[in-house]
Amino acid sequence: MSPSDLPRFAVSDKFSASCKGRFDASTWIGDGWIVGLYVSAGRFLWCRIEDVNQEAQTCSFCPEDPTELSALIVGESYPFMEWYWGSRAELALDEGRVWHRKTFQAVDMVVYPSEGGCRMAIPATPENKDGQEVIPGGWDHEHCEICNQKIGFGGEPEGYVDDSKSWICEGCYRDYVVPRSLAFVPSSDILSPSE
């Protein structure tokens, strides 16, 4: 599966903070939802959907940064995905992202209180250790950003990591990143409500 298999949004008008257009029937459209318009080379323009008219199949896309609208051309159509699958698709499609094969090494973990009496944990850095509970070697694994496979303690010892510290397991790297495939997206999620 590739971006050409996704539903499309055709831009009919651009304004200072949004664009308007017509979308292919999809379960991924709803007022207030976050959707990515696939621009090119793994780049998505993330927008909030407004003014949905399901019958006419029209809506407005409102990016957080309106200057990003310059990437869209009136009269052109763009594949789109909802946020959950789209954030994973970015990892597989982004041609500028550099992946490094690496053995996961445990690092110290910082534990701190959060609302409601829960405790949260994050990898320790020199900036966040001050006055917090530190557990040596406590951050002992990551999860694949596509399939959620464990990488590190209790999982695969190696994976692929990029400069933003996103981890991908070996299987997802081989099956999706190398061929730039979206085959991990269930076809049932792509089908329109009428199909």
N, C-alpha and C positions, 0 to 999 in steps of 0.2 A: 504494500500500500504506500502511496505517495501523496503529496499535497494535491495533485490533480484529482484524487479520489474523494476529496472533501467537498462539503457544500460550499457555495460561493456567495459573496456579498458584492453586488454591483453598486458602485458609488454614483449617485445621480446629482448630488449637490455637496459642496464643501462650504462651511461657515468658519467663523473665527475659532470656535471651540468644539465643533462637531462636524460630522458628515452624515448625510442621509442617503438611503438607498434601499434596494430590494434584495432580500435574501432568499436562497433556496430553502425549501421546507426542511426544518431541522429541529431536533429535540434540544438543541443547544441555544435557543433563542428565548429570552424572557426578560421582562423589565428588571433592570438593576443587575443583571448577570454580567460577569466579566468574560470577554471573548477576545481571542487574538486573531487579527487579520494577518495572514501569512503574506509578507511583502516580498521577500526573496532570500536566498542563501541562508536559510535557518532563522531569519529575523521575523519576529512577530510584532505587530503594533497592538498593544493591549489597550482595550477600550471597555467602558461600561455601556451597556445597551440601554437606550431609553426610547420612549414613544413607540413601543411595539404595536403593530397592527397585524395580527396573525392572518386575518382574512386577506388583506392586500399584500402580505409578506413584505412589509416595509418597517424600518426602524432607523434610529439614529445611533451612531457610534461616537462616544465621547472619550477621547484619551485623557489620561491624567495630565500629560504635557501636550497642550494644543499645537505646539510647534511641530510635533511628530506628524501632523496631518499633511505636511508637505510631501511625505512619502507616497501619498495616495493620489491617483489621477482620476478626475471625473470621467465617467464612461468606461473605466476599467473595472474588472471584477477580481476579487481576491478570495482564495480559500480561507475558511475560518474554522476555529476550534474553540471549545469552551476551555476555561482555565486549567482544569485538572489534567486533561490529556494534552493540552497545548503546552503546558510548562515542561512536560516530558518530551514532547515533540521538538521543542527548542534544543534540548540536549542532543537528540539524534540528528537533527537537520543542520545545526549551526556549523557551517564550513570554517568559520574563523576560530572555533573553540579547539584548543589543543589539549589532548588527553595524554596522560603519562601513566604507564603501568607501574604499580607500586604495591609493595607489601604493607598492609596496614600495621601501624605501630601505635600501641596504647599511649595516651597522654594523660596528664593530670586532669581532673574534672572539678569544677566549682559547683557547689550545691548552695542554693539560696532560697529563702522563703518567697512564696508568691501569694496572691489573693486566695482566700478561702482555706488557708492552712496547709495548702499543698507545698511541695518542694519541687523546684525546677533544677535542672543540671545542664551545664554547657561545658565545652572544652575550656580548660584554663588558659589564660593569656596573662602576661605581666600586668595588663591594665585591669583585669577583672578579679584578680586574686585578693586584693586588699580587703581585709576584714571579713572574708567569706570562708566557709568551710571548704577545704581542698582535700580531695581524695586522690592520693597518688596512683597513677595508672588507671583511674576509674573510667575514663572515656576509652573503652576497649573495643568498640566496633562502630561502624557506620552502616547505612543501608543503601542499597542501589536506588537511585532516584527514579528509575523506571519501574522495576519489578518488586522492590523492597527486600530483596535478598540481603542477608547479613554479610558484611565484609569485615573480617577481623575475628575476634574471639567468638566462637560458636558458629562461624560461617566460613566462607571462602577466605583464605589467607591473603589473596591478592585481588586487586581490582584496578580500575582506571580512575584517576582523579584529574580535575582541571584546575586552573588557577583560582577559581572561586570556591574551591574545596567541595565541589559536587563529586560524588562517587558513583560509578557505574560498575556493575559486576561484569565478569568476563563474558557471560552469555549474552547480555544485552549489548555489550560493546560489539561483539562478533555479529549478532543477529540484526541490530538496529542502527548503531552508530556507523559502522564501517559501510554498510550498503545505503545509509540514509533512508531507512525504512520506518514506516509508521505501522507495521504489522502488529504491534502491541496494542493498538486501539481496537477494542471489540467492534465488529461491524454493526452490532445492534445499537451501539451508541451513535453511529453515524447516520443511520437510516432516519428518514423523516417520519413524523407521526403517522402519515398516511400510507407508508410503505409496509 
